[in-house]
Amino acid sequence: MNMKKAGQIKIRKMIISDYSGVFVLWKNMPGIGLDKDCDSKKGIKDYLKRNPGLSFVACDGKKIVGTVLSGHDGRRGYLHHLAMVASYRKLGIGKELVECCLKGLARQNIPKCNIFLFKSNASGRSFWKHNGWNLRQDLSIMQKETRR
Ligand SMILES: CC(C)(COP(=O)(O)OP(=O)(O)OC[C@H]1O[C@@H](n2cnc3c(N)ncnc32)[C@H](O)[C@@H]1OP(=O)(O)O)[C@@H](O)C(=O)NCCC(=O)NCCS
């Protein structure tokens, strides 16, 4: 691990003024699927308001080098869009971002957290497995639009 580089990264709660830096990171990143409404500035603003203090950014000075969203529905936690700039990977920062979310969810008495992962994201799946996440082979996601 590059200790110097890792030591200069600070993790803090995400605020809406981080949006442009965070969006640049998500845009075109393999493994991250963006929704035109939920991931718009308004969508993220609403998400942060609904789930205060549960989403984070990792910064090298003013530059956002990593991010994650999390929230809950009162029963299960959900973690979305974990992403690190490629040159800042394998420094332990992605794991730390996830830990920040899990600690925040645990403080709100949410016992379990789910993630959604593209089946094509083999590297992401390997990251989650390596970090103790359980692949639920017995579940599938089904989805329907609310407005038609
Ligand atoms: C997934 C991602 C966020 C990991 O970030 P990272 O900062 O490199 O991860 P960390 O350095 O914190 O790694 C923590 C641990 O996981 C391991 N790890 C990291 N990436 C891994 C991978 N792809 N497969 C297996 N293990 C991995 C590290 O070696 C480290 O192990 P250790 O604690 O035993 O030493 C990053 O690779 C990324 O942005 N990927 C593209 C976006 C993506 O797919 N996001 C997930 C969407 S669901």
Ligand as a Chemical Component Dictionary entry (heavy atoms), coordinates in Angstrom:
data_LIG
# 
_chem_comp.id                   LIG 
_chem_comp.type                 NON-POLYMER 
_chem_comp.pdbx_formal_charge   0 
_chem_comp.three_letter_code    LIG 
# 
loop_
_chem_comp_atom.comp_id 
_chem_comp_atom.atom_id 
_chem_comp_atom.alt_atom_id 
_chem_comp_atom.type_symbol 
_chem_comp_atom.charge 
_chem_comp_atom.model_Cartn_x 
_chem_comp_atom.model_Cartn_y 
_chem_comp_atom.model_Cartn_z 
_chem_comp_atom.pdbx_ordinal 
LIG C1  C1  C 0 -14.706 -1.655 -6.015  1  
LIG C2  C2  C 0 -13.789 -0.462 -5.695  2  
LIG C3  C3  C 0 -14.624 0.685  -5.134  3  
LIG C4  C4  C 0 -12.768 -0.920 -4.637  4  
LIG O1  O1  O 0 -12.088 0.224  -4.148  5  
LIG P1  P1  P 0 -10.624 0.150  -3.520  6  
LIG O2  O2  O 0 -10.397 1.452  -2.820  7  
LIG O3  O3  O 0 -9.635  -0.254 -4.547  8  
LIG O4  O4  O 0 -10.763 -1.027 -2.443  9  
LIG P2  P2  P 0 -9.853  -1.183 -1.132  10 
LIG O5  O5  O 0 -8.470  -0.747 -1.431  11 
LIG O6  O6  O 0 -10.531 -0.532 0.012   12 
LIG O7  O7  O 0 -9.876  -2.738 -0.925  13 
LIG C5  C5  C 0 -10.253 -3.330 0.320   14 
LIG C6  C6  C 0 -9.871  -4.783 0.253   15 
LIG O8  O8  O 0 -10.496 -5.381 -0.892  16 
LIG C7  C7  C 0 -9.493  -5.885 -1.803  17 
LIG N1  N1  N 0 -9.932  -5.603 -3.163  18 
LIG C8  C8  C 0 -10.008 -4.403 -3.792  19 
LIG N2  N2  N 0 -10.501 -4.572 -5.037  20 
LIG C9  C9  C 0 -10.753 -5.891 -5.175  21 
LIG C10 C10 C 0 -11.271 -6.676 -6.223  22 
LIG N3  N3  N 0 -11.669 -6.145 -7.379  23 
LIG N4  N4  N 0 -11.373 -8.009 -6.018  24 
LIG C11 C11 C 0 -11.005 -8.574 -4.842  25 
LIG N5  N5  N 0 -10.503 -7.881 -3.809  26 
LIG C12 C12 C 0 -10.381 -6.553 -3.974  27 
LIG C13 C13 C 0 -8.221  -5.166 -1.437  28 
LIG O9  O9  O 0 -7.092  -5.896 -1.817  29 
LIG C14 C14 C 0 -8.368  -5.039 0.077   30 
LIG O10 O10 O 0 -8.094  -6.282 0.658   31 
LIG P3  P3  P 0 -7.453  -6.410 2.144   32 
LIG O11 O11 O 0 -8.337  -5.565 3.056   33 
LIG O12 O12 O 0 -7.544  -7.862 2.429   34 
LIG O13 O13 O 0 -6.069  -5.866 2.039   35 
LIG C15 C15 C 0 -13.029 0.020  -6.957  36 
LIG O14 O14 O 0 -12.340 -1.060 -7.524  37 
LIG C16 C16 C 0 -13.924 0.649  -8.020  38 
LIG O15 O15 O 0 -14.177 1.853  -8.008  39 
LIG N6  N6  N 0 -14.424 -0.187 -8.967  40 
LIG C17 C17 C 0 -15.258 0.301  -10.079 41 
LIG C18 C18 C 0 -16.662 0.636  -9.645  42 
LIG C19 C19 C 0 -17.400 -0.552 -9.097  43 
LIG O16 O16 O 0 -17.427 -1.635 -9.670  44 
LIG N7  N7  N 0 -18.048 -0.330 -7.930  45 
LIG C20 C20 C 0 -18.880 -1.330 -7.299  46 
LIG C21 C21 C 0 -20.254 -1.189 -7.840  47 
LIG S1  S1  S 0 -21.372 -2.317 -7.056  48 
# 
loop_
_chem_comp_bond.comp_id 
_chem_comp_bond.atom_id_1 
_chem_comp_bond.atom_id_2 
_chem_comp_bond.value_order 
_chem_comp_bond.pdbx_ordinal 
LIG C1  C2  SING 1  
LIG C2  C3  SING 2  
LIG C2  C4  SING 3  
LIG C2  C15 SING 4  
LIG C4  O1  SING 5  
LIG O1  P1  SING 6  
LIG P1  O2  DOUB 7  
LIG P1  O3  SING 8  
LIG P1  O4  SING 9  
LIG O4  P2  SING 10 
LIG P2  O5  DOUB 11 
LIG P2  O6  SING 12 
LIG P2  O7  SING 13 
LIG O7  C5  SING 14 
LIG C5  C6  SING 15 
LIG C6  O8  SING 16 
LIG C6  C14 SING 17 
LIG O8  C7  SING 18 
LIG C7  N1  SING 19 
LIG C7  C13 SING 20 
LIG N1  C8  SING 21 
LIG N1  C12 SING 22 
LIG C8  N2  DOUB 23 
LIG N2  C9  SING 24 
LIG C9  C10 SING 25 
LIG C9  C12 DOUB 26 
LIG C10 N3  SING 27 
LIG C10 N4  DOUB 28 
LIG N4  C11 SING 29 
LIG C11 N5  DOUB 30 
LIG N5  C12 SING 31 
LIG C13 O9  SING 32 
LIG C13 C14 SING 33 
LIG C14 O10 SING 34 
LIG O10 P3  SING 35 
LIG P3  O11 DOUB 36 
LIG P3  O12 SING 37 
LIG P3  O13 SING 38 
LIG C15 O14 SING 39 
LIG C15 C16 SING 40 
LIG C16 O15 DOUB 41 
LIG C16 N6  SING 42 
LIG N6  C17 SING 43 
LIG C17 C18 SING 44 
LIG C18 C19 SING 45 
LIG C19 O16 DOUB 46 
LIG C19 N7  SING 47 
LIG N7  C20 SING 48 
LIG C20 C21 SING 49 
LIG C21 S1  SING 50 
# 
